[in-house]
Amino acid sequence: MKAIQIVKPNDLRVIDMPKPEIDAHNNVLVKIKAAGICGSDVGIYHGTNAAATYPRVIGHEMVGEVVETGEGVTRVKVGDRVIIDQVTNCGTCYACRKNRGNVCANLRVRGVHIDGGYREYMAVPDHDCYLLPDSLRYEDAVMIEPTTIAIQSCSRAELCAEDTLLIYGCGALGSSLLRIARLSGAKIIVADIMDDKLAEALKNGADYAINTVREDLEARARELTDGYGPTVSIDAACTKDSLLTLLRVTGNAGRVITMGFSVAPTEVNQFVITSKELDVRGSRLQNKKFQAAIDLVNEGKLDLTGSVSHTFPFLEAQKAFDFVDSRDPSIRKIVLTF
């Protein structure tokens, strides 16, 4: 079968690899139908994702059709449309015992540490398969995975209706966060440097928007919160200065959620954390949040249609990644189709 492999940074190739066979552990064979391109996939391609190992078949936002099942499989059947959980964990380490398998000491993520979804078939355990909502095309169903990341982040933030949330960055991650955060009832402020992204965020449920090129983020955020500052800030920009910026902006007893994966040094001011007794929390991947996202779609509370801006046949992955690098302003979400 064909697959897309990053042999080393900036070296993407179409390769042939054996079609997987099911066994006692990987007891479901899935024919991949669509897979999304995430910022972390781009980071693996360019060699800036510190977690990745090479060579690697990338792709962790993957949906497909069940074509074969082994003995004892009860969750799915042949013909089912499914999305595959990207997280694999040991189940026995401290994090796993605390029900936080997304940060397992022996964590292996499909498409990062082990081969992922940019290939024609995958064999996976049945417990990693979730039934797709009937209402979603395969291309749109790819957006379930980014939604789980947003659910995880809002969960880590303990976001609730009495909060004022600042989402810093209105790209793909920020947009997913907004979809979930608005269900909490919290007041939502978004900040970005692009007017079109801010306008789209306001259209999609944000209460206020701040253009950080023209406005002072801290001053404007305090103005919008009667001088207190947001009670929750989530870093969806993940730049060198974004964490310190949010530490300064966030009000006393607030929570700051960081999601970046850069290993470059970043400035942190201890006084601003201690004096306001801020909680600074990481949010990585997702912890069994797929069913929660799927339930929101099935209940009509979450609409994932219209998020995909471009599709490419998966064998044209190089063209797709080149297009990502062009930073074309029309790009929202790019999906490879099989």
Summary of the structure (lengths in Angstrom):
residues: 338
radius of gyration: 20.1
end to end distance: 11.9
largest distance: 61.2
contacts: 1170
relative contact order: 0.15
helix: 30%
strand: 25%
